Amino acid sequence: MRCRFKHKIFQNEENGYTIAIFTTQDTSVPLSARDKYLASRNIIGFSAIGFGLPLTDEIELEMEGRWESGEHGTQYQVENFMEVVPRTKEGILGYLSCGSLKGIGPKTAERIVNRFGLDTLEVMEKYPQELLKIQG
C-alpha cells in the first residue's frame, strides 16, 4: 500500500519501534482502521506499527504488512517498506534532508542536490566517492 506519513504517536528511540498515522488513497483500508478525524475531512488515514518507519512527509512509502485488531483498534503491522523518492529536485532534496541517511541534514542535502541535481541518487549509489567533494 502506498502511503505518506502524517504524524507520530510513539517511537522507541532504542529499537526504532514506531506507531504513526499515515494517509493513503487506497480504499481497501478497513473502515475499522480509519482515523476518524481524517475521515471527517475525506482523507483515508490509519495507524501503522513497525520498526524504523520514516517519519517524514517528504517521501511516500510502499508498505507491506497485515491488518491486526487489538486493544488499540485495527492497525497495520508493517512487515517491510520501501521509500518512494520522487525523481524531482525537490523530492530528492526532501528525501536526503528527512533524516533517513545518517550524517546528512538539510544543509548538506542542499549542497549535494545543487552539485548533482537529478543524478544525485545515481551518484550516491554508483559513485559514492564523489560525495567527498561536497563540503561538510
ChimeraX attribute file (.defattr): number of C-alpha atoms within 10 A of each C-alpha:
attribute: neighborCount
match mode: 1-to-1
recipient: residues
	/A:1	13
	/A:2	17
	/A:3	22
	/A:4	23
	/A:5	21
	/A:6	17
	/A:7	15
	/A:8	17
	/A:9	12
	/A:10	12
	/A:11	18
	/A:12	11
	/A:13	9
	/A:14	6
	/A:15	9
	/A:16	14
	/A:17	14
	/A:18	19
	/A:19	22
	/A:20	21
	/A:21	22
	/A:22	24
	/A:23	21
	/A:24	19
	/A:25	13
	/A:26	12
	/A:27	8
	/A:28	9
	/A:29	17
	/A:30	13
	/A:31	13
	/A:32	12
	/A:33	20
	/A:34	21
	/A:35	17
	/A:36	15
	/A:37	11
	/A:38	14
	/A:39	13
	/A:40	9
	/A:41	8
	/A:42	9
	/A:43	15
	/A:44	24
	/A:45	24
	/A:46	25
	/A:47	23
	/A:48	25
	/A:49	21
	/A:50	18
	/A:51	17
	/A:52	17
	/A:53	24
	/A:54	22
	/A:55	20
	/A:56	18
	/A:57	17
	/A:58	20
	/A:59	20
	/A:60	22
	/A:61	21
	/A:62	13
	/A:63	20
	/A:64	14
	/A:65	15
	/A:66	11
	/A:67	14
	/A:68	14
	/A:69	12
	/A:70	7
	/A:71	5
	/A:72	9
	/A:73	11
	/A:74	18
	/A:75	23
	/A:76	23
	/A:77	19
	/A:78	16
	/A:79	12
	/A:80	14
	/A:81	18
	/A:82	13
	/A:83	17
	/A:84	16
	/A:85	18
	/A:86	15
	/A:87	13
	/A:88	12
	/A:89	17
	/A:90	16
	/A:91	17
	/A:92	23
	/A:93	26
	/A:94	20
	/A:95	23
	/A:96	27
	/A:97	21
	/A:98	19
	/A:99	16
	/A:100	16
	/A:101	11
	/A:102	9
	/A:103	11
	/A:104	16
	/A:105	15
	/A:106	15
	/A:107	12
	/A:108	17
	/A:109	24
	/A:110	19
	/A:111	16
	/A:112	25
	/A:113	18
	/A:114	13
	/A:115	14
	/A:116	16
	/A:117	17
	/A:118	17
	/A:119	14
	/A:120	22
	/A:121	18
	/A:122	11
	/A:123	16
	/A:124	14
	/A:125	9
	/A:126	9
	/A:127	11
	/A:128	12
	/A:129	10
	/A:130	12
	/A:131	16
	/A:132	8
	/A:133	9
	/A:134	11
	/A:135	8
	/A:136	13
